[in-house]
Amino acid sequence: MGADDKLSAQQTASILEPLQTALRSSPDPDICSLIINVWRASEGKPADRDVQELVECAALFPRNTDLAYRTAVFCAHNGYNGQAAKLIDKAVIFATDDDNRASLNELRSSLGVLPAVDLK
């Protein structure tokens, strides 16, 4: 184990390798979520390409607002606020209820990003 009972860099890499291979061959929201969970449990920080891979996966499933939200939180926690804001803006379009929309807007507010124009 790494510091603070987190996964070490070596452990993280050994878990992520097959997940990232699977994601590249057959993008799936569940794999994307698993990768996010691994990074959350890791003492390491993702590289730009790791973040981009997750953002691209979330973009493939625009109606999956839970995945967009989780990926946006992941991006924000790792300093990628621009990517988080883009994910939120797209997810708000597909939010099916007020609670979902409110959660997305709350996350956007925490990033200090102006809300997207409501086209309704």
Number of C-alpha atoms within 10 A of each C-alpha: 13 15 10 9 10 17 20 17 14 13 15 20 17 11 15 18 12 11 17 20 11 14 19 12 9 10 18 15 19 11 17 23 18 15 21 23 13 18 21 16 15 23 19 17 13 16 9 10 9 15 19 15 15 25 22 13 22 27 18 12 15 18 17 15 23 17 24 28 21 19 25 28 23 23 23 19 13 15 11 17 20 14 18 26 26 17 27 27 19 16 27 24 16 14 20 12 9 9 10 17 18 13 15 26 21 13 19 24 13 11 16 11 15 10 15 15 7 8 5 4
